[in-house]
């Protein structure tokens, strides 16, 4: 072959072309060690065979690459000057079969470029044909001035190995007792008997237990009675002891009718989700989020906001929980390079995240104080909570974790680790740690309440306590009633603590109000 007349791009491939075209039909088939390349790996502008009918060398390009028109024309011109006619029609017929059209789902080329098709010609008339192949383990790098072969990168596995999944499932509350900071799970009776419950925790927990039954607004009694007045009596109204007394105004009467519509929808979706064993996010979208949004619409709760924190990791790393051997764990669950630990111990991840958080919507004056204080701090310290994601300027007062479908790990572990990170964040800045940290676990239709508080350098997680159930209207109204209590606690009690100990510390005026 005479490749000296070809453009520089073709000249770079003299060896590959010579190996592919040196064997015509009259010389017999090429040896096995020459035909090493599968036909699906091609490269543009590689000459392959001659078409005796056209007297031109033919070129091909994979259908997913664009060839500059001018380069293609130069290749055609160089092919016209070649007089090598050793290849015959029989050799040309051995090329890979060609289909018709551009192929399904393949877009047309942009202006100034040509896309080689499978019909033997490019879209601007440049002939094309299947090329000799490149080994599947080799990729041609066209971005370099002198193209070279480079090894193909190994595929990365995105799924958990059996060992990782096993170690991940072994994390339980017993394990967290030996971590730093430690988290100890205690029932209400155990915590009270030990005398470790602060007064702020007792007050919050007592407000939730004050009404054991009866959460449906009494203004809705006539509406439920009318719905149950059917020939079959298939819909039973709430019993009389399920209604709130007239003097209880925690649920505004002006919101009762809209609230009933939301409750009916949530009860209906709960039955559907239970029937199909719905995923955690389906539960969040159809039952949890509607109830939270409804309570936040009430005028007295306008200073609180709900945040989706599924993608907010615990940051910075120095506030993450540490394993018993003292080695930190990175976000993917592997040990740091300096640690010398076993594989199973290295897989213990301590950066779990929760699903939803409720926080305070800061006033412009408070936001200005925070922003000014951050100017003298490191970037990784620019947060009021345990994450530097988009929630960093929101003080969080309630954490909600949903149970994952078919999950062996206890959701309480995730809630505990998230709370422990907030405790470490406050210790790092020398902020006050006396405020309780309430949280909710939502397992399908069942809601459970937990509260964490500091004791002896660690955390006591007290619970569970019934918070309600969305299987019927009475239980759903209980969830709403108690959600309102927690939000009111955040808007008033938590805000006063935040302004005194956090904003006051940042502004240098501990006793000032920044509302």
Rosetta blueprint (number, residue, H / E / L):
1 X L
2 X L
3 X L
4 X L
5 X L
6 X L
7 X L
8 X H
9 X H
10 X H
11 X H
12 X L
13 X L
14 X H
15 X H
16 X H
17 X H
18 X H
19 X H
20 X H
21 X H
22 X L
23 X L
24 X L
25 X H
26 X H
27 X H
28 X L
29 X L
30 X L
31 X L
32 X L
33 X L
34 X L
35 X L
36 X L
37 X L
38 X L
39 X L
40 X L
41 X L
42 X L
43 X L
44 X L
45 X L
46 X E
47 X E
48 X E
49 X E
50 X E
51 X E
52 X L
53 X L
54 X L
55 X L
56 X E
57 X E
58 X E
59 X E
60 X E
61 X L
62 X L
63 X L
64 X L
65 X L
66 X L
67 X E
68 X E
69 X H
70 X H
71 X H
72 X H
73 X H
74 X H
75 X H
76 X H
77 X H
78 X H
79 X H
80 X H
81 X H
82 X L
83 X L
84 X L
85 X L
86 X L
87 X L
88 X L
89 X H
90 X H
91 X H
92 X H
93 X L
94 X L
95 X L
96 X L
97 X L
98 X L
99 X L
100 X L
101 X L
102 X L
103 X L
104 X L
105 X L
106 X L
107 X L
108 X L
109 X L
110 X L
111 X L
112 X L
113 X E
114 X E
115 X L
116 X E
117 X L
118 X L
119 X L
120 X L
121 X E
122 X E
123 X L
124 X L
125 X L
126 X L
127 X E
128 X L
129 X L
130 X L
131 X L
132 X L
133 X L
134 X L
135 X L
136 X L
137 X L
138 X E
139 X E
140 X E
141 X E
142 X L
143 X L
144 X L
145 X L
146 X L
147 X L
148 X E
149 X E
150 X E
151 X E
152 X L
153 X L
154 X L
155 X L
156 X L
157 X L
158 X L
159 X L
160 X L
161 X L
162 X H
163 X H
164 X H
165 X H
166 X H
167 X H
168 X H
169 X H
170 X L
171 X L
172 X L
173 X H
174 X H
175 X H
176 X H
177 X L
178 X L
179 X L
180 X E
181 X L
182 X L
183 X E
184 X E
185 X E
186 X E
187 X L
188 X H
189 X H
190 X H
191 X H
192 X H
193 X H
194 X H
195 X L
196 X L
197 X L
198 X L
199 X H
200 X H
201 X H
202 X H
203 X H
204 X H
205 X H
206 X H
207 X H
208 X H
209 X H
210 X L
211 X L
212 X L
213 X L
214 X L
215 X L
216 X E
217 X L
218 X H
219 X H
220 X H
221 X H
222 X H
223 X H
224 X H
225 X H
226 X H
227 X H
228 X H
229 X L
230 X L
231 X L
232 X L
233 X L
234 X L
235 X L
236 X L
237 X L
238 X L
239 X L
240 X H
241 X H
242 X H
243 X E
244 X L
245 X L
246 X L
247 X L
248 X L
249 X L
250 X L
251 X L
252 X L
253 X H
254 X H
255 X H
256 X H
257 X H
258 X H
259 X H
260 X H
261 X H
262 X H
263 X H
264 X H
265 X H
266 X H
267 X H
268 X H
269 X H
270 X H
271 X H
272 X H
273 X H
274 X H
275 X H
276 X H
277 X L
278 X L
279 X L
280 X H
281 X H
282 X H
283 X H
284 X H
285 X H
286 X H
287 X H
288 X H
289 X H
290 X H
291 X H
292 X H
293 X H
294 X H
295 X H
296 X H
297 X L
298 X L
299 X H
300 X H
301 X H
302 X L
303 X L
304 X E
305 X E
306 X E
307 X E
308 X E
309 X L
310 X L
311 X L
312 X L
313 X L
314 X L
315 X L
316 X L
317 X H
318 X H
319 X H
320 X L
321 X L
322 X E
323 X L
324 X L
325 X L
326 X L
327 X L
328 X L
329 X E
330 X L
331 X L
332 X L
333 X L
334 X L
335 X E
336 X L
337 X L
338 X L
339 X L
340 X L
341 X L
342 X L
343 X H
344 X H
345 X H
346 X H
347 X L
348 X L
349 X L
350 X L
351 X L
352 X L
353 X L
354 X L
355 X L
356 X E
357 X E
358 X E
359 X E
360 X E
361 X L
362 X L
363 X L
364 X H
365 X H
366 X H
367 X H
368 X H
369 X H
370 X H
371 X H
372 X H
373 X H
374 X H
375 X L
376 X L
377 X L
378 X L
379 X H
380 X H
381 X H
382 X L
383 X L
384 X L
385 X L
386 X L
387 X L
388 X L
389 X L
390 X L
391 X L
392 X L
393 X L
394 X L
395 X L
396 X E
397 X E
398 X E
399 X E
400 X E
401 X E
402 X E
403 X L
404 X L
405 X L
406 X L
407 X L
408 X L
409 X L
410 X L
411 X H
412 X H
413 X H
414 X H
415 X H
416 X H
417 X H
418 X H
419 X H
420 X H
421 X H
422 X H
423 X H
424 X H
425 X H
426 X H
427 X H
428 X H
429 X L
430 X L
431 X L
432 X L
433 X L
434 X L
435 X L
436 X L
437 X E
438 X E
439 X E
440 X E
441 X E
442 X E
443 X E
444 X L
445 X L
446 X E
447 X E
448 X E
449 X E
450 X E
451 X E
452 X E
453 X E
454 X E
455 X E
456 X L
457 X L
458 X E
459 X E
460 X E
461 X E
462 X E
463 X E
464 X E
465 X E
466 X E
467 X E
468 X E
469 X E
470 X L
471 X L
472 X L
473 X H
474 X H
475 X H
476 X H
477 X H
478 X H
479 X H
480 X H
481 X H
482 X H
483 X H
484 X H
485 X H
486 X H
487 X H
488 X H
489 X H
490 X H
491 X H
492 X H
493 X H
494 X H
495 X H
496 X H
497 X H
498 X H
499 X H
500 X H
501 X H
502 X H
503 X H
504 X H
505 X H
506 X H
507 X H
508 X L
509 X L
510 X L
511 X L
512 X L
513 X L
514 X L
515 X L
